[in-house]
Amino acid sequence: MDRNDIISRMLTAIPDTEWKNIIDELTVFVGYKLKGKTVFGAHSENTLGVEPIQYYIHDAIEKLFSHTWDWKYEDYTITEQLKRIIGSTISENVRKEKVKQNIKELSVEPNTLSHLAGKVNNSEVDEEDAETKIKVFEEILFECSKDDPELEILVLALFETSDTNKIAEQTGWEKKKIYSLHRKLYRRARSYKASQKINL
């Protein structure tokens, strides 16, 4: 019997009464983690499509049953493992939301990097397609900056914030230099996108 079979049997052997206790504990746990963070942004019902607490609980349980996430039962109880999955998913969703917002807000002039992102933030694009586009966009920026230390710094900064003042403060660069590097990165990215026939 392989590991997935063992885990499946362990999961199905958990009685309903225990599942209720697990879900009750997770509800408190997720509620604490998301306190004050569900009105808008990565953890809002508008973003997730369902009530946030239920989303993270059901998502974690589904990941165990589908073996998308390995239950390390040698080290963690079922509740501990689910909490670890939830914590990781919350962090990942925050990262994705930051990338989406930075792509959306990168404009410092017409025809900026945000143009390369195409319809990443368009409501007509489904979540899976948007995630794929974001990953491609990240790859383009990193590829186009890897031979230039200043561009590398700029790309890392842009995925943290789109605020030019903050970037200037963090890097010690004048805004004029940031705008110049931004245009340089945009030209490279646009050229790379065309040469690789990447359609975003």
Disulfide bonds with the S-S distance in Angstrom:
none
